[in-house]
């Protein structure tokens, strides 16, 4: 019984540690996603003033 409690406590501690790592990684991924979206929006907004041939090239490049 004592061994089972120690094992359970160790598992809980491990899950808490991994949840901290997962939270940090998800925050980093969200930040990267926002940065990528912003870069795409900037590229598209810059292409609005160009002629259609040049704009098509920019959109295919993305």
C-alpha positions as CSV (number, residue, x, y, z in Angstrom):
1,X,0.0,0.0,0.0
2,X,2.8,2.4,0.9
3,X,4.6,1.6,-2.4
4,X,1.4,2.3,-4.4
5,X,1.0,5.7,-2.7
6,X,4.6,6.6,-3.5
7,X,4.1,5.5,-7.1
8,X,0.9,7.5,-7.4
9,X,2.5,10.6,-5.9
10,X,5.4,10.2,-8.4
11,X,3.0,9.9,-11.3
12,X,1.0,13.0,-10.2
13,X,4.3,15.0,-9.9
14,X,5.3,13.9,-13.3
15,X,2.0,14.8,-14.9
16,X,2.2,18.3,-13.3
17,X,5.7,18.8,-14.6
18,X,4.7,17.7,-18.1
19,X,1.6,20.0,-18.0
20,X,3.9,22.9,-17.3
21,X,6.1,22.0,-20.3
22,X,3.0,21.6,-22.5
23,X,1.7,25.0,-21.5
24,X,5.0,26.7,-22.3
25,X,5.2,25.0,-25.7
26,X,1.6,25.8,-26.6
27,X,2.2,29.5,-25.8
28,X,5.3,29.5,-28.0
29,X,3.4,27.9,-30.9
30,X,0.6,30.4,-30.6
31,X,3.0,33.2,-30.7
32,X,4.7,31.8,-33.8
33,X,1.2,31.4,-35.4
34,X,0.3,35.0,-34.7
35,X,3.7,36.2,-36.2
36,X,3.2,34.1,-39.3
37,X,-0.4,35.3,-39.8
38,X,0.8,38.9,-39.4
39,X,3.6,38.4,-42.0
40,X,1.0,37.0,-44.5
41,X,-1.4,39.8,-43.9
42,X,1.4,42.4,-44.4
43,X,2.4,40.6,-47.7
44,X,-1.2,40.6,-48.9
45,X,-1.8,44.2,-48.0
46,X,1.4,45.3,-49.8
47,X,0.3,43.5,-52.9
48,X,-3.1,45.3,-53.1
49,X,-1.6,48.3,-54.8
50,X,0.2,46.3,-57.4
51,X,-1.0,45.3,-60.9
52,X,-2.7,41.9,-61.2
53,X,0.3,40.1,-62.8
54,X,2.7,41.1,-60.0
55,X,0.1,40.4,-57.4
56,X,-0.4,36.9,-58.8
57,X,3.3,36.2,-58.5
58,X,3.4,37.3,-54.8
59,X,0.4,35.2,-53.9
60,X,1.9,32.1,-55.6
61,X,5.2,32.7,-53.8
62,X,3.5,32.5,-50.3
